[in-house]
């Protein structure tokens, strides 16, 4: 007899329950849900109880000082200052797929969050998305109708980068994915960390993305990103995440982290042993290229482009791929690293500020590569 689908009684995620099971543990929030009997009356009562729980939500830890997520000069918390307060988060059942009909062998979700009107606003996020969209369509052959863009400049309310809309977009990205498909997720915005509550992080912190409404709705944890767009990835499909955010090194929670030293030699760290939950794919290949390590901050600057504010990671990624067709993942990583470290601040950063950026800030941003499987980074050719 086939299993049935029920929702987690705590966070609302849909679970596949074996017929004989009386309880099941959620892979996202780790809560244990008692399964419902086949009695329609009892099921109806449980549905009401579930709806109540989803409205109440649960408490997640978020930063008590938003100033630590501000502009490059002050968005990086000093060592030992992870002092997170508590804010209620309204957890809703998985939303419906976005009404976007275009699906193809190449599909991309581009998300740029600027936080307009906030003291921690970013000036380069929308530019990053525009550059990435042009690059994917004009240079790499992605169909324009198969690219979903979420920014604050969109007129459709479903395209605003709120937590709910980003969750919906994740499901749009992975829906119907088959062998041979190539998926891209690009994010430019704030990233942060929250204390790990399920003991699956080596450093004790979950990495997060900060949607537009994160102060009221909460952040998106790496556990959820992994469960939504990594684990369902089928054999023969590939996913590339390009994440331009602070603390983003392992934001997809992939099992293997590539560490490259100054001489260009690399080793793979296995982070899978830390978690009792499988963090790989369903046979596909997932690779994340992120702006910095988990403890580092990122740069939103004109120093690379010369006249337009962009994220340093997004700009260096596009430039590296365009300048060297057929480059390997290792050469791509090294080229991005070199471009960021060799950046010459433009007119916005003259005098003492330029010196400060060169000496203090830029060395703290080191692009990272993580993957669902280990491979030779200097022989495997980069391909979207």
KEKE-3310 file (N, C-alpha, C; in steps of 0.2 Angstrom, whole numbers, plus 5000, padded with zeros to 4 digits):
npx = (5004:5003:5011:5005:5002:5005:5005:5019:5016:5022:5029:5023:5028:5026:5025:5029:5021:5024:5012:5011:5016:5016:5021:5031:5047:5050:5060:5065:5062:5064:5054:5043:5029:5013:5005:4989:4974:4963:4950:4938:4933:4942:4953:4948:4948:4961:4966:4961:4968:4982:4981:4980:4992:5001:4998:5002:5015:5033:5047:5061:5079:5085:5095:5098:5103:5102:5111:5122:5121:5122:5130:5145:5155:5150:5143:5148:5148:5158:5170:5164:5152:5140:5125:5110:5093:5076:5063:5046:5041:5030:5025:5021:5011:5018:5019:5009:5015:5022:5013:5020:5022:5033:5045:5060:5074:5085:5084:5081:5082:5082:5087:5086:5089:5086:5082:5075:5074:5078:5090:5100:5101:5105:5115:5118:5111:5100:5106:5115:5107:5101:5113:5116:5105:5106:5118:5116:5106:5111:5124:5125:5114:5101:5084:5074:5061:5061:5067:5065:5063:5065:5064:5063:5059:5050:5034:5023:5016:5019:5032:5040:5054:5049:5049:5039:5037:5050:5051:5041:5046:5057:5051:5045:5057:5062:5052:5046:5059:5071:5082:5096:5092:5097:5099:5098:5102:5102:5107:5107:5110:5107:5115:5115:5118:5111:5110:5113:5101:5099:5110:5118:5128:5145:5151:5142:5132:5118:5118:5110:5098:5092:5076:5066:5056:5062:5063:5050:5045:5055:5071:5078:5083:5098:5095:5082:5083:5092:5083:5073:5078:5089:5090:5079:5084:5086:5094:5106:5102:5107:5112:5116:5121:5123:5129:5128:5132:5134:5141:5139:5145:5142:5129:5120:5120:5128:5136:5150:5165:5176:5192:5204:5221:5233:5243:5235:5232:5221:5209:5196:5183:5174:5158:5147:5146:5143:5129:5113:5104:5102:5111:5113:5109:5096:5103:5107:5118:5124:5130:5138:5143:5149:5150:5159:5167:5159:5160:5163:5162:5154:5157:5150:5151:5159:5171:5175:5168:5169:5159:5147:5137:5140:5138:5153:5156:5147:5150:5164:5162:5155:5164:5175:5170:5166:5179:5187:5183:5177:5184:5190:5182:5191:5200:5191:5187:5199:5201:5191:5194:5206:5202:5194:5203:5213:5206:5204:5200:5187:5182:5173:5180:5192:5207:5209:5199:5199:5211:5208:5199:5207:5216:5209:5196:5193:5202:5195:5185:5183:5179:5169:5168:5156:5149:5139:5145:5162:5175:5188:5194:5202:5201:5188:5177:5169:5152:5136)
npy = (4994:5011:5025:5040:5057:5070:5085:5092:5095:5105:5115:5114:5108:5097:5080:5063:5049:5033:5019:5011:5019:5027:5039:5053:5060:5077:5083:5096:5105:5096:5091:5080:5072:5066:5054:5054:5046:5036:5040:5052:5062:5064:5067:5080:5087:5087:5095:5107:5110:5110:5121:5131:5129:5133:5146:5151:5148:5146:5150:5158:5161:5177:5190:5203:5215:5224:5233:5225:5220:5229:5241:5238:5242:5240:5228:5216:5205:5207:5196:5184:5191:5186:5189:5185:5189:5185:5182:5181:5169:5167:5153:5146:5134:5124:5135:5137:5133:5146:5154:5152:5147:5144:5132:5124:5116:5123:5133:5147:5156:5172:5182:5197:5207:5223:5230:5243:5259:5255:5256:5247:5246:5239:5244:5237:5226:5224:5228:5217:5207:5211:5211:5197:5191:5196:5190:5176:5175:5181:5176:5163:5156:5154:5153:5168:5168:5158:5162:5168:5182:5190:5205:5221:5230:5225:5225:5215:5208:5196:5194:5201:5200:5193:5182:5172:5173:5169:5156:5151:5153:5144:5132:5133:5133:5120:5111:5098:5095:5086:5073:5080:5093:5110:5120:5136:5146:5162:5173:5189:5199:5202:5191:5180:5172:5160:5152:5135:5123:5109:5102:5100:5107:5111:5122:5127:5136:5140:5144:5158:5166:5183:5188:5201:5204:5199:5203:5202:5190:5181:5173:5163:5147:5137:5124:5123:5127:5117:5106:5109:5113:5105:5092:5086:5085:5077:5062:5065:5079:5096:5108:5125:5136:5153:5164:5179:5185:5189:5178:5166:5154:5140:5140:5132:5120:5109:5093:5093:5103:5114:5118:5129:5133:5147:5144:5138:5124:5112:5104:5093:5095:5085:5087:5080:5070:5076:5078:5070:5069:5067:5076:5077:5075:5068:5061:5070:5084:5096:5112:5125:5142:5154:5170:5172:5165:5156:5164:5176:5193:5202:5212:5227:5237:5249:5247:5236:5237:5250:5261:5257:5251:5236:5219:5212:5198:5193:5201:5198:5184:5184:5191:5182:5170:5175:5180:5168:5156:5139:5137:5129:5123:5125:5135:5145:5148:5153:5164:5173:5175:5181:5193:5200:5203:5210:5221:5238:5252:5263:5280:5282:5278:5285:5291:5289:5280:5271:5265:5259:5249:5241:5236:5231:5226:5220:5208:5200:5193:5179:5169:5154:5136:5124:5107:5094:5082:5076:5081:5083:5099:5105:5099:5097:5104:5120:5123:5129)
npz = (5000:4996:5003:5012:5011:5023:5033:5042:5059:5065:5057:5045:5033:5019:5021:5017:5022:5028:5026:5038:5048:5064:5069:5062:5058:5054:5041:5040:5051:5061:5070:5078:5071:5075:5066:5056:5059:5049:5051:5046:5054:5064:5056:5052:5063:5067:5056:5059:5070:5065:5057:5066:5073:5063:5062:5074:5074:5077:5088:5082:5081:5078:5073:5085:5083:5070:5064:5062:5050:5040:5029:5019:5028:5041:5042:5046:5059:5073:5080:5091:5094:5092:5096:5097:5097:5100:5090:5085:5072:5058:5052:5038:5028:5015:5001:4986:4969:4959:4947:4934:4918:4910:4908:4906:4898:4903:4917:4927:4943:4949:4962:4969:4983:4990:5001:5002:5009:5021:5035:5032:5019:5002:4988:4976:4973:4964:4952:4951:4948:4936:4928:4929:4923:4910:4906:4907:4897:4885:4884:4888:4883:4890:4890:4889:4894:4903:4915:4931:4940:4955:4963:4972:4963:4954:4947:4949:4963:4966:4963:4971:4983:4995:5010:5008:4994:4989:4994:4986:4974:4974:4974:4961:4953:4955:4951:4942:4937:4927:4921:4913:4914:4918:4931:4939:4953:4958:4970:4977:4991:5008:5020:5034:5051:5061:5077:5078:5079:5078:5078:5066:5061:5059:5065:5073:5069:5059:5042:5033:5022:5019:5017:5010:5020:5032:5045:5051:5046:5047:5044:5030:5032:5029:5030:5026:5012:5007:5009:5000:4986:4984:4989:4981:4968:4953:4946:4934:4932:4935:4947:4950:4962:4964:4975:4982:4996:5013:5025:5018:5014:5016:5013:5006:5012:5008:5006:5004:5006:4997:5000:4996:4996:4997:4987:4978:4979:4983:4995:4999:5011:5022:5027:5030:5040:5051:5052:5054:5045:5028:5016:5003:4985:4975:4966:4956:4952:4963:4965:4973:4972:4982:4989:5000:5015:5029:5040:5036:5028:5014:4999:4993:4980:4969:4965:4956:4944:4940:4937:4941:4955:4961:4967:4973:4971:4962:4950:4948:4945:4933:4925:4925:4919:4906:4901:4900:4891:4894:4905:4921:4936:4946:4941:4939:4952:4957:4949:4952:4966:4964:4957:4966:4976:4970:4967:4962:4971:4965:4961:4972:4983:4988:4995:5013:5015:5004:5006:5018:5014:5005:5014:5025:5023:5010:5010:5018:5011:5003:4990:4989:4986:4986:4986:4981:4978:4977:4966:4954:4954:4945:4933:4929:4919:4920:4918:4914)
capx = (5000:5007:5011:5000:5005:5003:5010:5022:5012:5025:5031:5018:5031:5022:5029:5027:5021:5023:5006:5011:5019:5012:5024:5036:5051:5051:5067:5066:5062:5065:5049:5040:5022:5009:5001:4982:4970:4959:4944:4937:4931:4948:4957:4946:4950:4968:4967:4960:4974:4987:4981:4981:4999:5005:4997:5006:5022:5038:5052:5068:5083:5087:5100:5095:5106:5101:5116:5127:5119:5122:5134:5151:5159:5148:5138:5151:5149:5165:5171:5161:5147:5133:5120:5104:5087:5071:5057:5041:5040:5024:5027:5015:5012:5022:5015:5008:5020:5021:5010:5024:5021:5039:5050:5064:5080:5089:5079:5085:5079:5087:5084:5090:5085:5089:5080:5074:5072:5081:5097:5105:5100:5111:5114:5120:5108:5096:5111:5118:5102:5101:5119:5116:5100:5109:5124:5113:5102:5115:5130:5124:5108:5095:5078:5072:5055:5063:5071:5061:5067:5062:5067:5058:5057:5045:5027:5019:5017:5022:5039:5044:5057:5047:5050:5034:5038:5056:5049:5037:5051:5061:5047:5045:5063:5064:5046:5047:5066:5072:5088:5098:5090:5102:5095:5103:5099:5107:5104:5111:5106:5110:5115:5117:5118:5107:5112:5111:5097:5098:5117:5121:5133:5152:5153:5137:5128:5115:5118:5103:5096:5087:5071:5064:5052:5065:5062:5044:5044:5061:5076:5077:5088:5101:5092:5076:5086:5094:5078:5069:5081:5095:5088:5075:5087:5086:5100:5107:5101:5112:5110:5122:5119:5128:5126:5132:5129:5138:5141:5136:5150:5139:5121:5115:5121:5130:5141:5158:5167:5182:5197:5210:5226:5236:5246:5231:5231:5214:5206:5188:5181:5167:5154:5141:5146:5140:5122:5110:5100:5105:5111:5115:5104:5093:5107:5110:5124:5123:5137:5137:5148:5147:5154:5163:5166:5153:5162:5165:5157:5155:5158:5145:5156:5160:5178:5177:5165:5171:5154:5141:5138:5138:5142:5160:5156:5143:5154:5170:5160:5153:5170:5179:5167:5167:5185:5190:5178:5180:5188:5188:5180:5197:5202:5185:5187:5205:5200:5186:5197:5211:5199:5192:5209:5216:5202:5207:5194:5186:5181:5170:5184:5198:5210:5210:5194:5202:5217:5205:5196:5212:5220:5205:5190:5194:5205:5190:5180:5186:5174:5169:5165:5154:5146:5135:5150:5169:5178:5194:5192:5206:5200:5181:5175:5163:5146:5129)
capy = (5000:5017:5030:5045:5064:5074:5090:5093:5098:5111:5120:5114:5105:5091:5074:5056:5044:5026:5017:5008:5023:5031:5045:5054:5066:5082:5084:5103:5107:5090:5090:5073:5073:5060:5053:5055:5039:5037:5043:5058:5067:5065:5071:5086:5090:5088:5100:5114:5110:5111:5128:5135:5129:5137:5153:5153:5148:5145:5155:5157:5166:5182:5195:5208:5221:5225:5236:5221:5218:5236:5242:5234:5244:5238:5223:5210:5205:5206:5189:5183:5195:5183:5190:5184:5190:5181:5186:5176:5168:5164:5148:5144:5128:5126:5139:5135:5135:5152:5153:5154:5141:5142:5128:5122:5112:5128:5137:5151:5160:5177:5186:5203:5211:5229:5233:5250:5263:5253:5258:5242:5244:5238:5247:5234:5219:5224:5228:5211:5203:5213:5208:5190:5189:5197:5185:5170:5175:5183:5173:5156:5153:5153:5156:5173:5166:5153:5165:5171:5188:5193:5211:5226:5234:5221:5227:5210:5207:5189:5195:5204:5195:5191:5175:5168:5172:5166:5149:5149:5152:5138:5126:5134:5131:5112:5108:5095:5094:5080:5072:5084:5100:5114:5125:5141:5150:5167:5178:5195:5202:5200:5184:5180:5166:5159:5147:5129:5119:5102:5099:5098:5112:5110:5128:5128:5141:5139:5150:5160:5172:5187:5191:5208:5204:5194:5206:5200:5183:5177:5171:5157:5143:5133:5117:5123:5128:5111:5101:5111:5113:5101:5084:5083:5085:5070:5060:5068:5086:5100:5115:5129:5142:5159:5167:5185:5187:5188:5171:5162:5148:5133:5141:5126:5114:5103:5089:5094:5110:5114:5122:5131:5138:5152:5141:5135:5117:5111:5098:5093:5094:5081:5090:5076:5066:5080:5078:5063:5070:5067:5083:5077:5076:5062:5058:5075:5087:5103:5115:5132:5146:5159:5176:5172:5159:5157:5169:5182:5198:5203:5219:5230:5242:5251:5246:5232:5239:5257:5266:5254:5248:5229:5214:5210:5191:5193:5204:5194:5178:5185:5192:5176:5165:5178:5181:5162:5151:5133:5137:5124:5126:5128:5142:5150:5150:5157:5170:5177:5177:5186:5199:5203:5205:5215:5227:5245:5256:5269:5287:5282:5276:5288:5293:5284:5274:5266:5262:5254:5244:5237:5233:5228:5223:5215:5201:5195:5190:5174:5165:5147:5131:5118:5103:5087:5077:5078:5080:5087:5105:5108:5095:5097:5111:5124:5123:5130)
capz = (5000:4995:5008:5011:5012:5028:5034:5048:5064:5068:5052:5039:5027:5017:5023:5014:5028:5026:5029:5045:5053:5069:5070:5057:5060:5049:5039:5040:5058:5065:5075:5077:5070:5075:5060:5057:5057:5043:5053:5043:5059:5067:5052:5051:5069:5066:5051:5062:5075:5061:5055:5072:5074:5058:5063:5080:5072:5082:5089:5079:5084:5073:5075:5089:5081:5062:5062:5060:5043:5036:5023:5020:5034:5047:5041:5048:5066:5076:5082:5097:5095:5089:5101:5094:5101:5098:5086:5082:5065:5056:5048:5034:5024:5008:4996:4979:4964:4956:4941:4928:4914:4906:4910:4900:4900:4906:4920:4932:4948:4951:4967:4972:4989:4991:5007:5001:5015:5028:5036:5030:5012:4998:4982:4970:4972:4958:4947:4951:4945:4929:4925:4928:4918:4903:4905:4906:4891:4879:4883:4889:4880:4894:4887:4894:4897:4908:4920:4935:4943:4961:4965:4974:4957:4950:4948:4951:4970:4967:4961:4977:4986:5002:5012:5005:4987:4988:4995:4980:4968:4975:4971:4954:4950:4955:4949:4935:4935:4924:4919:4907:4915:4921:4935:4942:4958:4960:4976:4980:4996:5015:5023:5041:5054:5067:5081:5075:5084:5077:5078:5060:5059:5062:5068:5078:5066:5052:5037:5031:5018:5023:5012:5012:5026:5037:5052:5054:5044:5049:5038:5026:5034:5025:5031:5021:5005:5005:5008:4994:4980:4983:4989:4976:4962:4951:4942:4927:4932:4939:4950:4952:4966:4964:4981:4984:5002:5019:5028:5013:5012:5016:5014:5003:5017:5004:5011:5003:5005:4994:5003:4992:4999:4993:4982:4973:4981:4986:4998:5001:5018:5022:5032:5030:5046:5057:5051:5053:5039:5021:5013:4996:4980:4973:4960:4952:4955:4965:4966:4976:4972:4986:4990:5006:5020:5033:5045:5032:5025:5007:4996:4988:4978:4962:4963:4950:4937:4939:4937:4944:4961:4961:4972:4971:4969:4955:4945:4947:4942:4926:4921:4924:4914:4900:4899:4899:4889:4895:4911:4925:4942:4950:4938:4940:4959:4958:4945:4956:4972:4962:4955:4972:4980:4966:4965:4964:4973:4961:4964:4978:4988:4987:5001:5018:5014:4999:5010:5023:5010:5003:5019:5030:5021:5004:5011:5022:5006:4999:4987:4992:4982:4990:4981:4983:4977:4976:4960:4952:4952:4940:4927:4928:4916:4922:4913:4916)
cpx = (5004:5006:5006:5004:5001:5008:5012:5017:5015:5026:5027:5021:5027:5027:5025:5027:5020:5016:5006:5013:5014:5014:5029:5040:5052:5059:5070:5067:5063:5060:5046:5032:5019:5004:4993:4979:4966:4952:4943:4936:4938:4953:4955:4948:4957:4970:4967:4966:4980:4987:4982:4989:5003:5004:5002:5013:5027:5043:5059:5072:5086:5091:5096:5098:5106:5107:5122:5126:5119:5127:5141:5155:5157:5143:5142:5152:5156:5165:5168:5155:5140:5128:5114:5098:5082:5065:5052:5041:5034:5026:5021:5016:5015:5017:5014:5014:5018:5018:5014:5024:5028:5043:5054:5070:5085:5084:5083:5080:5084:5083:5088:5086:5089:5087:5079:5072:5074:5088:5103:5104:5106:5109:5115:5116:5104:5101:5114:5113:5101:5107:5119:5111:5103:5114:5121:5109:5106:5121:5129:5118:5102:5089:5075:5065:5055:5067:5066:5065:5062:5066:5061:5056:5052:5038:5022:5021:5020:5029:5043:5047:5056:5049:5045:5035:5044:5055:5045:5041:5055:5057:5046:5051:5064:5058:5047:5054:5067:5080:5090:5096:5096:5098:5100:5099:5104:5103:5109:5107:5110:5110:5117:5118:5114:5110:5109:5107:5096:5105:5120:5126:5140:5153:5148:5132:5125:5116:5111:5103:5091:5082:5070:5060:5055:5064:5055:5043:5049:5065:5074:5083:5091:5098:5086:5078:5088:5088:5073:5072:5087:5093:5084:5078:5089:5093:5100:5105:5107:5110:5116:5119:5125:5126:5131:5129:5134:5136:5138:5140:5146:5131:5117:5116:5124:5136:5148:5160:5174:5186:5203:5215:5229:5240:5242:5229:5224:5213:5199:5187:5174:5163:5147:5141:5143:5132:5119:5105:5104:5105:5113:5109:5101:5096:5110:5116:5122:5129:5135:5143:5146:5152:5160:5162:5161:5154:5164:5160:5158:5155:5153:5148:5156:5167:5180:5174:5167:5166:5148:5142:5135:5141:5148:5160:5153:5147:5160:5168:5159:5159:5174:5177:5168:5174:5189:5185:5181:5184:5185:5185:5185:5199:5197:5186:5193:5204:5196:5190:5203:5208:5197:5198:5213:5212:5205:5201:5193:5185:5177:5174:5191:5201:5210:5205:5196:5207:5214:5202:5201:5215:5216:5200:5190:5197:5200:5185:5184:5180:5175:5166:5163:5150:5143:5140:5157:5171:5184:5193:5196:5205:5192:5179:5169:5158:5140:5124)
cpy = (5006:5021:5036:5052:5067:5079:5090:5097:5104:5116:5119:5110:5098:5085:5068:5051:5037:5023:5014:5013:5027:5038:5046:5060:5071:5083:5091:5105:5102:5088:5083:5074:5066:5059:5052:5048:5041:5039:5050:5064:5069:5069:5078:5090:5092:5094:5107:5115:5113:5119:5132:5135:5133:5144:5156:5153:5145:5150:5153:5162:5170:5187:5201:5215:5221:5228:5232:5218:5224:5235:5238:5236:5241:5232:5216:5210:5204:5199:5189:5187:5192:5183:5190:5185:5185:5185:5180:5175:5165:5159:5145:5137:5129:5129:5135:5137:5141:5150:5156:5147:5139:5138:5125:5118:5117:5133:5141:5155:5165:5181:5191:5207:5217:5232:5241:5254:5261:5256:5253:5241:5243:5241:5243:5227:5219:5224:5221:5206:5205:5210:5201:5188:5190:5192:5178:5169:5176:5179:5165:5153:5151:5156:5162:5171:5160:5155:5169:5176:5190:5199:5216:5230:5231:5224:5222:5208:5200:5189:5199:5199:5194:5184:5170:5167:5169:5158:5147:5148:5146:5132:5127:5131:5123:5108:5105:5094:5087:5079:5076:5092:5103:5120:5130:5145:5156:5172:5183:5199:5201:5193:5185:5173:5166:5153:5140:5125:5112:5099:5096:5102:5112:5116:5130:5133:5138:5145:5152:5166:5176:5190:5198:5209:5200:5197:5203:5193:5179:5176:5165:5153:5139:5126:5117:5123:5121:5106:5103:5111:5108:5094:5082:5082:5078:5068:5063:5076:5089:5106:5119:5135:5147:5164:5173:5188:5186:5181:5166:5155:5142:5134:5136:5120:5108:5100:5090:5101:5110:5119:5123:5135:5143:5150:5138:5127:5117:5104:5099:5091:5090:5084:5085:5072:5070:5080:5071:5063:5070:5073:5083:5077:5069:5059:5063:5078:5094:5106:5123:5136:5152:5164:5175:5165:5161:5162:5176:5187:5199:5211:5221:5236:5244:5250:5241:5234:5246:5262:5263:5250:5240:5225:5212:5203:5190:5195:5200:5187:5179:5186:5186:5171:5168:5178:5174:5157:5144:5132:5131:5127:5129:5135:5147:5153:5155:5164:5175:5179:5182:5193:5203:5206:5210:5221:5234:5250:5262:5276:5287:5281:5279:5290:5287:5279:5269:5262:5257:5248:5239:5233:5229:5224:5218:5209:5197:5192:5185:5169:5158:5143:5126:5114:5097:5081:5080:5077:5084:5094:5108:5104:5096:5104:5114:5124:5124:5127)
cpz = (5000:5001:5007:5013:5018:5029:5041:5053:5067:5063:5046:5033:5026:5018:5019:5020:5026:5029:5036:5050:5057:5070:5064:5059:5054:5047:5039:5047:5063:5070:5073:5077:5071:5069:5061:5056:5051:5044:5050:5048:5063:5063:5051:5057:5069:5061:5054:5067:5071:5059:5060:5074:5069:5059:5069:5078:5078:5082:5086:5081:5078:5077:5079:5087:5073:5060:5059:5053:5038:5030:5024:5026:5040:5047:5043:5055:5068:5079:5089:5099:5092:5095:5098:5098:5098:5095:5084:5075:5063:5051:5044:5030:5018:5003:4989:4974:4961:4949:4935:4924:4911:4910:4904:4903:4904:4910:4926:4937:4950:4956:4970:4977:4990:4998:5007:5007:5021:5029:5033:5023:5008:4991:4975:4969:4965:4952:4946:4947:4937:4925:4924:4923:4911:4901:4903:4899:4885:4878:4884:4887:4884:4890:4892:4897:4903:4914:4924:4940:4949:4963:4968:4968:4953:4952:4951:4958:4971:4966:4966:4981:4994:5004:5008:4997:4985:4989:4989:4974:4968:4972:4964:4950:4950:4952:4942:4933:4933:4922:4913:4909:4919:4925:4938:4947:4960:4965:4977:4985:5003:5017:5030:5044:5060:5071:5079:5081:5083:5076:5072:5057:5063:5067:5073:5076:5060:5048:5035:5026:5021:5017:5014:5018:5032:5044:5055:5052:5046:5042:5035:5028:5029:5025:5026:5014:5003:5004:5002:4987:4979:4983:4984:4969:4959:4947:4935:4927:4936:4941:4952:4956:4966:4970:4983:4990:5008:5022:5024:5011:5011:5016:5010:5007:5013:5008:5010:5002:5002:4997:4999:4996:4994:4987:4976:4974:4984:4990:4999:5008:5018:5028:5033:5037:5051:5057:5051:5048:5033:5018:5006:4991:4979:4966:4956:4955:4957:4967:4968:4975:4976:4987:4995:5010:5025:5038:5042:5030:5018:5005:4991:4986:4971:4960:4957:4944:4935:4939:4939:4950:4960:4967:4969:4968:4962:4949:4943:4944:4935:4922:4920:4919:4907:4897:4897:4897:4891:4901:4916:4932:4947:4948:4939:4948:4960:4955:4949:4963:4970:4960:4961:4976:4977:4964:4967:4965:4968:4964:4970:4984:4987:4994:5006:5018:5009:5002:5015:5020:5008:5008:5024:5027:5015:5006:5015:5018:5002:4996:4988:4987:4986:4984:4984:4982:4976:4969:4959:4950:4946:4933:4925:4925:4918:4916:4916:4911)
residu = (UNK:UNK:UNK:UNK:UNK:UNK:UNK:UNK:UNK:UNK:UNK:UNK:UNK:UNK:UNK:UNK:UNK:UNK:UNK:UNK:UNK:UNK:UNK:UNK:UNK:UNK:UNK:UNK:UNK:UNK:UNK:UNK:UNK:UNK:UNK:UNK:UNK:UNK:UNK:UNK:UNK:UNK:UNK:UNK:UNK:UNK:UNK:UNK:UNK:UNK:UNK:UNK:UNK:UNK:UNK:UNK:UNK:UNK:UNK:UNK:UNK:UNK:UNK:UNK:UNK:UNK:UNK:UNK:UNK:UNK:UNK:UNK:UNK:UNK:UNK:UNK:UNK:UNK:UNK:UNK:UNK:UNK:UNK:UNK:UNK:UNK:UNK:UNK:UNK:UNK:UNK:UNK:UNK:UNK:UNK:UNK:UNK:UNK:UNK:UNK:UNK:UNK:UNK:UNK:UNK:UNK:UNK:UNK:UNK:UNK:UNK:UNK:UNK:UNK:UNK:UNK:UNK:UNK:UNK:UNK:UNK:UNK:UNK:UNK:UNK:UNK:UNK:UNK:UNK:UNK:UNK:UNK:UNK:UNK:UNK:UNK:UNK:UNK:UNK:UNK:UNK:UNK:UNK:UNK:UNK:UNK:UNK:UNK:UNK:UNK:UNK:UNK:UNK:UNK:UNK:UNK:UNK:UNK:UNK:UNK:UNK:UNK:UNK:UNK:UNK:UNK:UNK:UNK:UNK:UNK:UNK:UNK:UNK:UNK:UNK:UNK:UNK:UNK:UNK:UNK:UNK:UNK:UNK:UNK:UNK:UNK:UNK:UNK:UNK:UNK:UNK:UNK:UNK:UNK:UNK:UNK:UNK:UNK:UNK:UNK:UNK:UNK:UNK:UNK:UNK:UNK:UNK:UNK:UNK:UNK:UNK:UNK:UNK:UNK:UNK:UNK:UNK:UNK:UNK:UNK:UNK:UNK:UNK:UNK:UNK:UNK:UNK:UNK:UNK:UNK:UNK:UNK:UNK:UNK:UNK:UNK:UNK:UNK:UNK:UNK:UNK:UNK:UNK:UNK:UNK:UNK:UNK:UNK:UNK:UNK:UNK:UNK:UNK:UNK:UNK:UNK:UNK:UNK:UNK:UNK:UNK:UNK:UNK:UNK:UNK:UNK:UNK:UNK:UNK:UNK:UNK:UNK:UNK:UNK:UNK:UNK:UNK:UNK:UNK:UNK:UNK:UNK:UNK:UNK:UNK:UNK:UNK:UNK:UNK:UNK:UNK:UNK:UNK:UNK:UNK:UNK:UNK:UNK:UNK:UNK:UNK:UNK:UNK:UNK:UNK:UNK:UNK:UNK:UNK:UNK:UNK:UNK:UNK:UNK:UNK:UNK:UNK:UNK:UNK:UNK:UNK:UNK:UNK:UNK:UNK:UNK:UNK:UNK:UNK:UNK:UNK:UNK:UNK:UNK:UNK:UNK:UNK:UNK:UNK:UNK:UNK:UNK:UNK:UNK:UNK:UNK:UNK:UNK:UNK:UNK:UNK:UNK:UNK:UNK:UNK:UNK:UNK:UNK:UNK:UNK:UNK:UNK:UNK:UNK:UNK:UNK:UNK:UNK:UNK:UNK:UNK:UNK:UNK:UNK:UNK:UNK:UNK:UNK:UNK:UNK:UNK:UNK:UNK:UNK)
# end
